[in-house]
């Protein structure tokens, strides 16, 4: 079926930022001005189109990324609105993996905030070109230049302002377009749908001319074509040439164009859409997606062409009450039709596509075929999971999987009745399919079901969905911190597994050397030369060691930060087997770990607390009492921003304590910084508690 929109006029973008920067509000305005909505919803009223979950509407926050499609200047813009809360950072991770460009929103008062930094690093990781939009220019204390400077100081970015606000706070009237050198003024009576283009206000003319000159010089630094034109024309550059140069520099990630406005007050959104079309890449402007052959040996690339072999990446699974499991995917190359067959590389099986849907938040529109560059949802793929590649069976490719952080908190759940016991299994399976950072496991000693997630809010939302959506009645335990274990010195260990019964026995024998390493990785290497242990048994030893690492010696937590070297062993001509060497590997690890000074690691959070000046002393004292350490303080308007690091175990209930200490005027954000050695007193308490629970 022929395309209605050429792939060159596609823009696959995400809107990402810190919590409360205005992502969902901006998306609502975009949908209104593009004609996708006829009435704008508001986050604070619980009527925002993109926040369709009950929990999102009740809390006024975005929990899950939502996709929609709109059209602007004959371009198809596929938008993913992402959450800002750190507990849902996986939603941002998987969205950025499949996007070609992004809009980074920043608060005009606060500038770059902690989660903004996390999002920025994620976009860097996936090489996603960005625009920056300084939002909330109507707020008291809004400062455009300060917000731009925080991008330099905290993100080490290269922002280039292509707009200048006309007024700020309650006097915000519009913006100066520094590319076209004109003033743009929005009409409040039309909810910003109409605006006037006029002369730059006289009091801003000189500043605008100076800023335009600096803007051109900054773009020309890495663009020879613009530099030559700039020199030849004596500082005068054609608008078309300037836009082309800004586009080249943005796509190459040399600069980040900066725009401004107030989405809530209907100012600046249409010009932001223009910038998306003018400066962000289409699927054909970014490098071809890279993958590997089925055996993993050969690199394979796929260009964004309809006549290329079909390939797509599943980046999100959603359980829909009406159509069942929806698999969201980004088509990188080729095309396929509803009713056709695709090959799931990760599972090694063919599957039939039932329906193809273009999503608008939780509403659906049936389409007949999917082409390169599209972001769509598919009904009918039974076995796919987040990160799976689906492609043409004749020309398979394995695209790079999406990496997700490990959970840091867990809690126990016990169904109240036998009927609930049967329902909870199905409910948890569906929730874990949707959310890759949600883990479910059973505690063999207590018989409890353990849920693990990224934070208190994450687990609270999951439990709420369990009770409300799936109607499972259950008792919920208190959240528990997910500690890790490590070793502090090198040691050797030996594992010998010999079992003789009637007939063939079991024989496995290996010697390993272990040592601590920086970071949270586990490395395994073999120094076996000359066949003391055959290659297939070396693999079995590694499996045994890695399984043993999942259940630490101290308190049963996963062991990280260790290098294991297999250097010797012996075999029996008849009795040796993979099973025997797997057990021997596990025994060797336990033998070595006992001599390697095992230690407990605890998650440490980076926190940022914003409080009025008069409460700084109380808040700092409270952080110190929680085993925290203060890293620094900044003045932000009339408030102080305290930055520091605090163990996660000490942060339970902190929101309530902070409110009481600041009369409700303080706020904080936190995200995982690293794992650090727990103090001996904390370690002893946790070890005795865990061993006591096992005995009981």
NORVENMO-V312623 format. One record per backbone hydrogen bond with DSSP energy under -1.0 kcal/mol. CO is the residue of the C=O (numbers start at 1). NH is the residue of the N-H. If there is no record, write none. Layout:
CO|NH, CO|NH
This chain:
6|9, 7|10, 9|76, 11|78, 12|100, 12|101, 13|80, 14|103, 15|82, 16|105, 18|21, 22|26, 23|27, 24|28, 25|29, 26|30, 27|31, 28|32, 29|33, 30|34, 31|36, 31|37, 32|35, 42|47, 43|46, 50|52, 53|57, 54|58, 55|59, 56|60, 66|81, 67|361, 68|79, 70|77, 72|75, 75|72, 76|11, 77|70, 78|13, 79|68, 80|15, 81|66, 85|88, 86|89, 88|91, 89|93, 90|94, 91|95, 92|96, 93|97, 95|98, 102|131, 103|16, 104|133, 106|135, 107|111, 108|143, 113|117, 114|118, 115|119, 116|120, 117|121, 118|122, 119|123, 120|124, 121|125, 122|126, 123|128, 124|127, 129|102, 131|104, 132|259, 133|106, 133|135, 134|261, 135|108, 136|139, 137|169, 139|142, 143|147, 144|148, 145|149, 146|150, 149|153, 150|154, 151|157, 158|256, 160|258, 162|178, 164|176, 166|173, 166|174, 168|171, 169|172, 173|186, 174|166, 175|184, 176|164, 177|181, 177|182, 182|177, 183|198, 184|175, 185|196, 187|192, 188|191, 190|193, 194|187, 196|185, 198|183, 201|204, 204|208, 205|209, 206|210, 207|211, 208|212, 209|213, 210|214, 211|215, 212|216, 213|217, 214|218, 215|219, 216|220, 223|227, 224|228, 225|229, 226|230, 227|231, 228|232, 229|233, 230|235, 238|242, 239|243, 240|244, 241|245, 242|246, 243|247, 244|248, 245|249, 246|250, 247|251, 248|252, 249|254, 249|255, 250|253, 256|160, 257|132, 258|162, 259|134, 261|137, 262|267, 263|266, 267|262, 268|272, 269|273, 270|274, 271|275, 272|276, 273|277, 274|278, 275|279, 276|280, 282|285, 289|302, 291|300, 292|398, 293|296, 298|293, 300|291, 302|289, 303|305, 305|308, 305|334, 310|392, 311|332, 311|333, 312|390, 313|330, 314|387, 316|328, 318|326, 320|324, 324|320, 326|318, 327|378, 328|315, 328|316, 329|376, 330|313, 331|373, 333|311, 336|370, 337|340, 340|353, 342|351, 343|345, 343|391, 344|348, 344|349, 349|344, 351|342, 353|339, 355|379, 356|367, 357|377, 358|365, 360|363, 363|360, 365|358, 368|338, 370|336, 371|374, 374|331, 376|329, 377|357, 378|327, 379|354, 379|355, 385|388, 388|314, 389|345, 390|312, 391|343, 398|292, 408|482, 409|453, 410|480, 411|451, 412|477, 413|449, 414|475, 417|421, 418|422, 419|423, 420|424, 423|427, 424|428, 425|429, 426|430, 427|431, 428|432, 429|433, 430|434, 431|435, 435|438, 439|452, 441|450, 443|447, 448|443, 449|413, 450|441, 451|411, 452|439, 453|408, 453|409, 455|459, 456|460, 457|461, 458|462, 459|463, 460|464, 461|465, 462|466, 463|467, 464|468, 465|469, 465|470, 466|472, 473|416, 475|414, 480|410, 481|483, 484|601, 485|560, 486|599, 491|514, 493|512, 495|510, 497|508, 499|506, 506|499, 508|497, 509|570, 510|495, 511|567, 511|568, 512|493, 513|565, 514|491, 515|563, 521|561, 521|562, 523|564, 525|566, 534|538, 535|539, 536|540, 537|541, 538|542, 539|543, 540|544, 541|545, 542|546, 543|547, 544|548, 545|549, 548|551, 549|559, 557|552, 558|485, 561|517, 562|523, 563|515, 564|525, 565|513, 566|527, 568|511, 572|576, 575|507, 577|581, 578|582, 579|583, 580|584, 581|585, 582|586, 583|587, 584|588, 585|589, 586|590, 587|591, 588|592, 589|593, 590|594, 592|595, 596|488, 596|489, 599|486, 600|678, 601|484, 602|676, 603|648, 604|673, 604|674, 605|646, 606|671, 607|644, 608|669, 609|642, 610|667, 611|640, 612|615, 613|616, 615|619, 616|620, 617|621, 618|622, 619|623, 620|624, 621|625, 623|628, 624|627, 629|645, 632|643, 634|641, 636|639, 639|636, 640|611, 641|634, 642|609, 643|631, 643|632, 644|607, 645|629, 646|605, 647|650, 648|651, 651|654, 653|657, 654|658, 655|659, 656|660, 657|661, 658|662, 659|664, 662|665, 667|610, 669|608, 671|606, 674|604, 676|602, 679|683, 680|684, 681|685, 682|686, 683|687, 684|688, 685|689, 686|690, 687|691, 688|692, 689|693, 690|694, 691|695, 692|696
